[in-house]
Amino acid sequence: MSRKFSFTVSYSVPVEELHRAITSDELWQSRFEGAETATLNLSHPDGPGTIHIRMTEKARPDKIPAIVRKVLKNDLVLERTDNWGPLDGESARGTFAATSQGITTEMAGTYEMRSTAEGSEVEVAGTVAVKVPLVGGAIEPLAEQVQHRVVESERKFIQKWFAARADA
């Protein structure tokens, strides 16, 4: 069984600037600077204005919910891949996929970046499936919350990243 989800995050910068940042190596290298348990691989297989981002991170045990710790086979390692296409007018589309080691979880979905009167926004829509007998359905909402927290954390980082450049 899988669970569907969707949410939207807002940015105070124009869509052109947001897209330029999200498809730049500089933003992601800055985001992962000093992350000791994470890896980052960036490429631009579809040319300028696009990006393929592969991230892995070992979850700290104190950040793992108790219900998940009970069914973990070994360390919880999360892997996420984002792909962003080119800006087309005032919108861009992307995809994401995530899996985990230590507990069988699969997440996949889409991003839609678009212009708004206040700046821009990214709509995230996807599905998550946790393949653990008996408790998988209870863990799926937690996996969805993790995706929401990650995207919100990235939003905060990107906003600060833009502010630092404006002050420079």
C-alpha positions in Angstrom: 0.0 0.0 0.0 1.2 3.5 -0.6 0.2 6.9 0.7 -0.2 10.0 -1.5 0.9 13.5 -0.3 1.2 17.1 -1.6 2.2 20.4 -0.2 3.5 23.8 -1.4 6.4 25.9 -0.1 6.7 29.6 -0.9 9.8 31.7 -1.7 10.2 35.4 -1.7 12.4 35.5 -4.8 11.3 35.5 -8.4 11.0 32.2 -10.1 13.9 32.9 -12.5 16.2 33.5 -9.5 15.0 30.4 -7.7 15.4 28.2 -10.7 18.9 29.5 -11.4 19.8 28.8 -7.8 18.3 25.3 -7.6 20.0 24.3 -10.8 23.4 25.6 -9.7 26.2 23.5 -8.2 27.1 26.3 -5.9 23.9 26.2 -3.9 24.0 22.5 -3.3 27.7 22.5 -2.5 27.0 25.2 0.0 24.0 23.3 1.4 26.1 20.2 2.1 29.3 21.9 3.2 30.4 20.3 6.4 27.8 17.5 6.3 29.9 14.6 7.7 27.4 11.8 7.1 26.2 12.9 3.7 27.3 12.6 0.1 26.4 14.8 -2.8 26.7 14.1 -6.6 25.7 16.8 -9.1 25.5 16.6 -12.9 23.8 18.4 -15.7 23.0 15.7 -18.2 20.3 17.7 -20.0 22.4 20.8 -20.3 22.4 24.3 -18.7 19.4 25.2 -16.6 18.9 21.6 -15.5 20.4 19.5 -12.8 20.5 16.0 -11.5 21.2 15.9 -7.7 21.9 12.6 -5.8 22.1 12.9 -2.1 22.7 10.3 0.6 22.7 10.7 4.3 23.1 8.4 7.3 20.4 9.3 9.9 21.5 10.1 13.4 20.0 7.5 15.8 18.5 10.2 18.1 16.6 11.6 15.1 14.9 8.3 14.2 11.4 7.8 15.7 11.0 4.9 18.1 8.7 2.9 15.9 11.3 3.0 13.1 14.2 2.1 15.4 12.2 -1.1 16.4 12.2 -2.4 12.8 15.6 -1.2 11.6 17.8 -3.9 10.3 21.0 -1.7 10.4 21.8 2.0 10.0 19.2 4.1 8.4 20.6 5.5 5.2 18.5 7.8 3.1 19.1 8.4 -0.6 17.3 11.0 -2.6 17.6 12.0 -6.3 16.1 15.2 -7.7 16.0 16.2 -11.3 15.1 19.7 -12.4 14.2 20.6 -16.0 14.7 24.0 -17.7 12.6 27.1 -16.9 9.8 27.3 -19.4 8.3 30.8 -19.2 7.4 31.2 -15.5 7.5 27.5 -14.5 9.8 24.5 -14.2 9.2 20.9 -13.5 11.2 18.4 -11.6 11.0 14.9 -10.2 12.2 13.2 -7.0 12.8 9.7 -5.9 13.9 8.5 -2.4 14.8 5.2 -0.9 16.2 4.0 2.4 18.5 1.3 3.5 17.8 -0.3 6.9 14.0 -0.2 6.3 12.5 -0.6 2.8 10.9 2.7 1.9 10.2 4.1 -1.5 9.1 7.7 -2.3 8.6 9.3 -5.7 6.9 12.4 -7.1 7.1 15.7 -8.9 8.0 19.3 -8.3 6.3 22.2 -10.0 8.0 25.6 -9.6 6.0 28.6 -10.6 5.8 32.3 -10.3 3.5 34.0 -7.7 2.7 37.6 -6.9 5.0 37.4 -3.8 7.9 35.6 -5.6 7.6 31.9 -6.4 6.5 28.5 -5.0 7.2 24.9 -5.4 4.4 22.3 -5.3 5.5 18.9 -4.2 3.3 15.9 -4.9 4.2 12.2 -4.5 3.6 8.8 -3.0 5.4 7.0 -0.2 5.4 3.2 0.5 7.0 1.6 3.5 7.3 -2.2 3.1 7.4 -3.4 6.6 4.8 -5.9 7.8 2.2 -4.6 10.3 3.8 -1.2 10.9 4.5 0.1 7.4 1.2 2.0 7.3 2.1 3.7 10.6 5.6 4.7 9.3 4.4 6.1 6.0 3.1 9.4 7.5 6.4 9.8 9.3 8.2 9.4 5.9 5.9 12.0 4.4 6.7 14.4 7.3 10.5 13.8 6.8 10.0 14.9 3.1 8.1 18.0 4.2 10.8 18.9 6.7 13.6 18.4 4.2 11.9 20.6 1.6 11.1 23.2 4.3 14.7 23.1 5.5 15.9 23.6 2.0 13.5 26.5 1.6 14.9 28.2 4.7 18.5 27.6 3.5 17.8 29.0 0.0 16.1 32.1 1.5 19.2 32.7 3.7 21.5 31.9 0.8 19.8 34.7 -1.3 19.9 37.1 1.7 23.6 36.6 2.1 24.2 37.4 -1.5 22.0 40.5 -1.3 24.1 41.7 1.7 27.4 41.1 -0.1 
